[in-house]
Amino acid sequence: MASFSASLASLVGQGEAHLCSEASAQLLGARLHLDTVAPFLALREAALSAGFTLGIASAYRSFDRQLSIWNRKASGGLAVLDSNAQPIDIATLSDRDLVFAILRWSALPGGSRHHWGTDMDVYDAATTPEGYEVQLIPAEVDAGGMHAALHGWLDARIAAGTSFGFYRPYDVDRGGVAPERWHLSYAPIATVFARTLTPELLRETIAGAAMLLKDVVLEHLDEIHARFVANVSEPAT
């Protein structure tokens, strides 16, 4: 595994110096970048005042955790989904097509915005039935879905510039990552991380990892970075 400075290690999910305290993590129910805690709490309070209970389904994710997700998808242990969130028979795919199919819904290890602690997948705990496991799929957030009202409220706050710095990096389909309405990003910090994450740094990070389909990923890494890592919406200024 590559050896980086603390800041670069945090960028690719191999360091945790940028994360909040354990006490803050317990309050949030997730680990976030230490400078994302206060704005998220402000957003959560505003949501509560509007009748929503803003929960975090997933926030910080280490390189090793993202690698586990990747390898399980590459080996058939987890479902690989098409653009309609339906399972694909991966036996019908070439190695290159499998890599790009995984990337449609799952980030490249080292290239996940969840490594930064600035990004999180959110839901409305108040409208989630008891015992239901949030799946983070379009049916939950689209019109008529259990979390649709929360996301309508978030849309309005983001459009009005009153979302405390949070926005949706995967708001529409740009031909890379599938639209993820549940995914919020804290723009003031995430944009700095995004500018720093280069294909060269990703290559160095991945080269030493026990990653399935690694040779295919490295062969197409420039395209992967352009299409699936850097290809996100720009926050409003």
C-alpha positions in Angstrom: 0.0 0.0 0.0 1.3 3.5 -0.8 2.6 5.7 1.9 1.3 9.3 1.9 1.3 12.3 4.1 -1.6 12.6 6.6 -3.6 14.9 4.2 -3.2 12.7 1.2 -3.9 9.6 3.2 -7.2 11.2 4.3 -8.0 12.0 0.6 -7.9 8.4 -0.4 -9.4 6.8 2.7 -6.2 5.6 4.3 -6.1 8.1 7.2 -8.6 9.4 9.7 -7.0 12.6 11.1 -9.6 14.7 9.4 -12.6 13.0 11.1 -14.7 14.2 14.0 -14.4 13.0 17.6 -16.1 9.8 18.8 -18.5 11.9 20.8 -19.5 13.8 17.7 -19.8 10.6 15.8 -22.2 9.2 18.4 -24.3 12.4 18.2 -24.5 12.1 14.5 -24.8 8.4 14.1 -21.9 8.5 11.6 -18.3 9.7 11.2 -17.9 13.1 9.4 -15.1 15.5 8.6 -14.6 17.5 11.7 -15.6 20.7 9.9 -18.7 19.2 8.5 -20.3 18.4 11.9 -21.6 21.9 12.7 -23.2 22.6 9.3 -24.8 19.1 9.3 -26.3 19.7 12.7 -27.7 23.0 11.5 -29.2 21.3 8.5 -30.6 18.5 10.7 -32.2 21.1 13.0 -33.8 22.9 10.1 -35.1 19.6 8.8 -36.6 18.8 12.2 -38.4 22.1 12.3 -39.9 21.2 8.9 -41.1 17.9 10.2 -38.3 15.6 8.9 -35.8 13.5 10.9 -32.6 13.7 8.9 -30.7 10.5 9.4 -27.3 9.4 7.9 -27.3 5.9 6.3 -23.6 6.1 5.3 -20.9 8.8 5.7 -17.1 8.2 6.1 -15.9 5.0 4.4 -12.3 3.9 4.6 -10.3 2.6 1.6 -10.4 -0.9 3.0 -14.2 -0.8 3.3 -14.6 0.5 -0.2 -12.2 -2.1 -1.4 -14.3 -4.8 0.2 -17.4 -3.6 -1.5 -15.6 -3.5 -4.8 -14.1 -7.0 -4.6 -17.5 -8.5 -3.5 -19.1 -6.9 -6.6 -16.3 -7.9 -8.9 -16.5 -11.5 -7.6 -20.4 -11.8 -7.6 -20.7 -11.6 -3.9 -22.8 -8.4 -4.1 -25.2 -7.5 -6.9 -24.0 -5.3 -9.7 -26.9 -3.0 -10.9 -27.8 -1.5 -14.2 -28.9 2.1 -14.7 -32.4 1.1 -13.6 -31.0 -0.4 -10.3 -31.7 -3.9 -11.6 -29.2 -6.8 -11.1 -26.9 -7.6 -14.0 -25.7 -11.1 -14.9 -22.0 -10.3 -14.6 -21.0 -13.5 -16.4 -22.2 -11.8 -19.6 -19.8 -8.9 -19.2 -16.3 -8.4 -20.4 -13.8 -7.3 -17.6 -13.9 -3.7 -18.9 -17.7 -3.7 -19.0 -17.9 -5.1 -15.5 -15.6 -2.4 -14.2 -17.7 0.3 -15.7 -20.9 -1.4 -14.5 -19.6 -1.5 -10.9 -18.6 2.2 -11.1 -22.2 3.2 -12.1 -23.3 2.7 -8.4 -20.1 2.1 -6.4 -17.0 4.3 -6.2 -13.5 3.2 -7.0 -11.5 2.5 -3.9 -9.4 5.6 -3.3 -11.8 7.6 -5.4 -14.9 7.7 -3.2 -16.1 11.0 -1.9 -17.1 9.1 1.3 -13.4 8.9 2.1 -13.4 12.6 2.9 -16.1 12.6 5.6 -17.8 15.5 3.7 -20.3 13.3 1.9 -23.2 11.3 3.3 -26.2 9.4 2.2 -29.3 10.7 4.0 -32.9 9.6 4.6 -35.9 10.5 6.7 -36.0 8.4 9.8 -39.6 9.6 10.6 -41.0 8.0 7.4 -38.9 4.8 7.5 -41.0 1.8 8.7 -39.7 0.0 11.8 -37.4 -2.8 10.8 -36.9 -1.5 7.3 -33.3 -1.4 6.1 -32.7 1.7 4.0 -31.4 0.5 0.6 -30.5 3.8 -1.1 -32.4 3.2 -4.3 -34.4 5.5 -6.5 -37.7 4.0 -5.4 -37.1 5.4 -1.9 -36.5 9.0 -3.0 -38.5 9.4 -6.2 -42.1 10.7 -6.3 -44.2 8.6 -4.0 -41.2 7.1 -2.2 -40.9 7.0 1.6 -38.2 9.7 1.6 -39.5 11.8 -1.3 -40.8 14.6 0.8 -37.5 15.1 2.6 -35.7 15.3 -0.7 -38.2 17.8 -2.1 -37.5 20.0 1.0 -33.7 19.6 0.4 -34.1 20.5 -3.2 -35.8 23.7 -2.2 -33.2 24.6 0.4 -30.3 23.9 -2.0 -31.9 26.0 -4.8 -32.5 28.8 -2.3 -28.9 28.7 -1.0 -30.1 27.8 2.5 -28.7 24.3 2.8 -25.7 25.3 5.0 -23.2 24.4 2.2 -24.6 21.0 1.2 -25.5 20.1 -2.3 -26.0 17.1 -4.6 -22.9 16.1 -6.6 -24.9 13.4 -8.4 -28.0 15.3 -9.1 -28.5 14.2 -12.8 -27.1 11.6 -15.1 -23.9 12.8 -16.6 -23.0 9.4 -18.1 -20.9 8.4 -15.1 -22.3 7.7 -11.6 -26.0 7.1 -11.6 -28.1 9.9 -10.1 -28.1 9.6 -6.3 -30.6 11.9 -4.8 -29.8 10.7 -1.3 -26.1 11.7 -1.6 -25.2 15.1 0.0 -21.8 16.8 -0.1 -20.5 19.7 2.0 -19.2 21.9 -0.8 -16.7 24.2 1.1 -14.4 21.2 1.9 -15.4 18.6 -0.7 -14.5 20.9 -3.6 -10.9 21.3 -2.2 -10.5 17.5 -1.9 -11.9 17.0 -5.4 -9.3 19.3 -6.9 -6.5 17.4 -5.2 -7.5 13.9 -6.2 -5.6 13.3 -9.4 -5.4 10.2 -11.6 -1.7 9.9 -10.6 -2.6 9.8 -6.9 -5.3 7.2 -7.6 -2.9 5.1 -9.6 -0.3 5.1 -6.8 -3.0 4.2 -4.3 -4.5 1.3 -6.2 -1.3 -0.2 -7.5 -0.4 -1.8 -4.2 -4.0 -2.9 -3.3 -5.4 -6.5 -3.4 -8.0 -5.3 -5.8 -9.9 -7.5 -8.3 -9.8 -6.2 -11.9 -7.0 -3.9 -10.9 -5.1 -4.3 -14.2 -8.3 -3.3 -16.1 -8.9 -0.3 -13.8 -5.3 0.9 -14.2 -5.5 0.5 -18.0 -8.5 2.8 -18.1 -7.8 5.0 -15.1 -7.7 8.3 -16.9 -11.2 7.7 -18.4 -12.5 6.4 -15.1 -11.3 9.5 -13.3 -12.8 11.8 -15.9 -16.1 10.0 -16.1 -16.7 8.7 -12.6 -14.6 10.8 -10.2 -14.4 14.3 -11.5 -17.7 14.2 -13.4 -20.0 15.8 -10.8 -22.2 18.9 -10.5 -20.7 22.1 -9.4 -22.1 23.7 -6.2 -23.8 27.0 -6.5 -21.6 29.9 -5.7 
